[in-house]
Amino acid sequence: MRQLHPPIEPNRTGMLDVGDGQQVYWEECGAPDGKPVVFLHGGPGAGCSPDHRRLFDPARYRIVLFDQRNCGRSLPHAGDPTTDLSTNTTWNLVGDIERLREHLGIDAWQVFGGSWGSALALAYAETHPERVTELVLRGIFTLRPSEIDWFYEGGAANVLPDLWEGYLAPLAPEERLPGGLVRVFERLLADPDPAVHGPAAVAWASWEAASITLLPRPDLVARYADPTYALAFARIENHYFTHDGWFEDSQLIRDADRLRDIPTVIVQGRYDMCTPAVTAWDLHRALPSAEFRLIDDAGHAFDEPGILDALLETTDRFAGSGSASAG
């Protein structure tokens, strides 16, 4: 089993003004003259963590991470229930990535995204294919209604019924009907009363944290249950899901042929409860040039052993393709 690269600290950090009153936190790690890569975190709303830096060889990569709008260290933060999320959309995030690339003087970069980050990576790459040297995608999520229904409307409850009870706990009995749960949470999360939005946020975030690994990880669940983190995470995810990610039906898979000239690796856990393997399979069928790696003994999380092995092997291999690319 491979290990993450050693812990590193950023060489520099900043807050990028992307308009709409939004300040996006970014950081650079590794080799300033190395191969550029941008890491797109999941959620939406999860933010980056120090371990995400360690997916890339710091001697060979110029590693760029940023916290997407309203989460992590970006401002204003959705952990404040009064923060307006109306300008937090997929296509504004795609624009933020481009602004950051230009701000850093990078001509083209490897794009690495997992879970929601895979959807954002696909959206960005299908919009700006000339700016992408390689795509590394993990735990594929494209916000099709069937994907939302599986995890947030009751499909996964057939496999995880005990955890599902915790998700439903803040809802009244008459509200626990499949097909309307995301909308019920929308109302609860928008309620100004902390006694209402707080338990709803923790239930939403804890359900996800408890479901993303093949084996239980109490430490992960505890982190997601932090009230401020949970509120930002749940509000932003729910905001995206009630708007279908601002995508047309199956848009990301429909337009995958735009990526045919970009070296792409898809890494997917077979027992992923959060983003089931059928979506990764559908993407691979739409993009047969991509390398498809289905990990038989893994769920969803990036640091599960088989998934981590595949990701590190891929980033190490891609580190040698091409040279540093700066404008």
N, C-alpha and C positions, 0 to 999 in steps of 0.2 A: 504494500500500500504506500502510495506517495504521500509526502507531507507538504503542507503549505510552505511557501518560501518564508525565510525568516522575517520576523516583525520589522517594519520600517516606519519611519516618520516622514511626513511631507517635507519636500524641499521648499515649497512655498504654497500659500493659500490665499484666497481672496473671496470677495463678495462681488458678483457680477450683476449689475443693474440690467435686467432684461425687459424693463418697461412694466406697465400695469401696476406700479408700486411694488414690484417683486425684486428681491435680492436673493440671488442663488449662490450658495456656498460651493466653492470648488477647491480642489487641491491637486498638486503634482507630486509624484514620488518617483524614485528610481533614477535612471540615467537621463540627464537633461538632453543628451544627444541620441537617445535610444529610439527604438521603434515606437511611434505613438499608438496608444490604445486608450479608448474611453470605456469606462465601466458604467453600465446602466442598471441601477438597483431595481428591486422588485416592489411589490405593493399593488398599485402605486401608493406611496406614502411611507415605505419602510425606511428610507434613508440608507446611507452607506455605513459600513463598519470597518474598523481597522483590519479585520481579516480579509476583506475584499481586496486590499492592496496586495495581499500575499498570493494571489492567483497568478502573478506575473513575475518573471525573473527581473529583479531590480537592476541587474547589471546590463540587461539588454533592452528593457522597455522604459519608455517615458510614459508613466502611468497617470492617467487623468481620471479622477472621480469627482462626482458632484451630487449634491442632494437636490432632488427635483423640487419644484415649487411647493412651498408650504409645509415641508417636512425636514427632518434632520436638523441641520444648522441653517437652513434657508429661512428667510423672513418675508412676510409675517407667517407665523407658525399656526397650523391648523389645530394644535393642541389648545389654542384659545378659541372657544366656541363662537366668538364674534368674528373670526377671520372669514372674509368673503372668499369663496372658492370659484367664483364665476369665471375667472380668467385662467383657471387651472384646467387645461384641456390637452389632449394628445398633441394637437397640431401646434399649440403654443410651446409644448415641451420640445417638439422637433425643431422649432425655431430657436429655442434656448440652446440646444446642442450646437446648432450652426453658429450662433453668436459666440459661444464658448470656443469653438474651433477657431474662429476668426480672431478672437481676443488673444488666443495663445499662439497664433501664427502657424498653425498646423495646416498643411495642404490636404492630407488624407490620413485616415487612421483606422486601425482595427476597432471594430465595435463588438463589445461583449455584453450580452444581456441575458438575464435569467428570470423566469416567471413573467411578471408584468414587464420586466426589462427586456424580455424577448419580443414582446409586442411592440415596445417602443423602438427597439433596434430594427425590427422589420419595417415599421412606419418610417423611420429615418432613412434606412437604406433604400427603400423603394422610392423615396422622394429625392434623395441625393446619392445615387449609386456611385457617382464619380468621386465621392469623398470617402468611400469605404474600401479598405484594402482587403479585409477579411471579416467574416461574421462568425462569432461563436455564440451559439444559442443553447440555452438550457431550460428544461421544464417549460415546454412551449405553451403559451397562452395567447389567444387572439381575440378574446372577448366576444366570441359568437354566443348567441343566446343559449345554445345547448351547453356551453361551458359554464356560464353563470348558473344555469338551472341545476347542473350537476352538483356544484359545490355549495351553493347558497340557498337553493330551493328544495333540497331534500334527497337528491340522488345519492350523494355520499353517505347519507344517514343509513342506507342499507348495509354499509360496511362498518360504520363507526357510530352505532346507535347511542352508545353511552356518552360519547363526546357531543353528539348532536343535542342531547338534552341540555347541556350547558349553553349552547348557542341559543336555544329557544327560551331559556330561563327568564329573560326580561320581558317576554311577550305575554300578553293575556291569552287565555286558552282559545278564545275566538279568533285571535290573530295568527295562530300557528298553522296556517293553511298554505301548502305548497303553491307557488305561483305568485304569491304576494309578499313574501318575506322580506325581500330587498326593499320594497316600498315601505313596509312597516318600520324597518330599521332607519330608513331615510327620515321618517317622521320623528322617531325617538332621538336620533342623533342631532336633529335640528332643534330639539326642545331646549330652551335656555336654562332649564332647571338641571343642575348637576346630578340631582337624585334620579333624573330620567336619562339624560344622555350618558352619564358615567357608566352605569351598569351595562347599557346597550353597547357602548364602545368596548368595554372589557370582554363582554361575551363574544362579540364579533371577532376581535383580535385573538382571543384565547382559542376559539374554535380553529382558526387558521394555524396558529402556532402548534396546537396539539395534533394537527393532521398532516403536517408537511414532512414528517420523518417516518421512515419505516418502523422504527422502534421509538418508544417514548423518550422525550427529552425535557424533563421538568425545568431545567435551567432556561430553555428557550421559551417555554410557556410563561415563566415568571417575568421574563423581559418584556414580552408582549402585553402582559397584564398591568404594566405601569400605567396609571390613569392618563397622564399627559401623552405618552407615546400611543396608547391605545386609541385615544380620541382622534389624534391626527391621522393615524393609520386607518381607522374605521371610516372617518368622515371622507377622506380622499378616495378610498376604494369605493365606498357607496356612491359618491358623486360620479365617479367614472362609470360604474355599472348601471346606474339609472339613466345614463346618457349613451349606453352602448359603446363607450369609448370614443364617440364621435366618428365611428367607422360606418361605412356602408356594409351590407350583409356579406360576411366572409371576405372582406376587402383584402386583408393581409395575405390570405392564401390565394385569392383570385389573382393578385398582382405579383405573386412570387417569381414569375418568369423574368421580371425586371432585374432579378439578382443572379441570373444564370452565369454571368461572367465574374462573380465574386466568389472566391473560395469560401465555402460555408461548412461548418460542422454543427450538427444537431445532436445534443446529448439529452437523453430522456430516461427517467426511471420508470421501469415497467409497472411498479406498484405505487405510482404517484397518485394520491387521492385528490390533490388540489388541482392539478392540471393533467388529466388523464392522457395516456399515451396516444389516444386516437388523434389528438390535435397535431402532435409531432409527426405522426404517420401521414396525416393529410397534407401537412406542409412538405414532407419529403416526397410524396407523390406529385405535388405541384412543382417541386424543385428537385428533380431526380439527380442533378449534378451535385447536390449536397451530400456530405458524408453523414450517415445516420448511425448513431450509436445508442442502442437500447440496452440499458443496464438492468440485468435480470434481478439483482438483489438490492434495489434502491427505491426510495420514494421520491420526494420533491427537492429536498434541501441541497444546496450546492456543496456542502461539506460532508455528505454521506460518502463512505469510502469509494464505491465504484464510480460515482459521479465525479468526485474530486480527482480520482485517477485520470479519468477521461479529459477533464478540463485542463489539468496541469500538463498532460501529454500534448494537448492541442496548443495551448499557449506557448509551451516550450518549442514545439515544432514551428509554429508561425513566427516565433521570434527571429528565426533565421531567414524569413522570406522578405526580401526587399530591404531597403535601408531606411534610416530615419527620414521622415518626410516633413519638412518645415517650409513655410512660406517666407 
